Amino acid sequence: MCNAPGSGLSGHIARKLDISVPDEAALTDKVKKMILEWRDESFDKSYVNNQFDAQVMLFARLL
């Protein structure tokens, strides 16, 4: 049985309940967008932490 959206048992249940099921392309786009958002958030946090550590090391050298 295929696990793709709209096929097999899940597709049958969705049609019976009149629920729209996104196609594979729509799901792929959504996942890609979520990954990019997660990367951006992760990058921002890492960048800020790295900059803070660099500033602390700089000030420690100056003292």
C-alpha positions, 0 to 999 in steps of 0.5 A: 500500500502506498503512503502518499497523500490521497492514496490507499486507506488514508485517501479513502477515509479523507474522501469519505469524510470530505477532507481535502488532502494536499498533493505531494508537491504541496507537502514538499513545499511546506516541508522545505519552507519549515526547514528553511525557517528552522535553519534561519532561527537556528543560524540566528541563535548560533550567530548571536551566541558566537558573537557574544562569546567573541566579545567576552574573549576580546574583553578578557584579553583587554583586561 
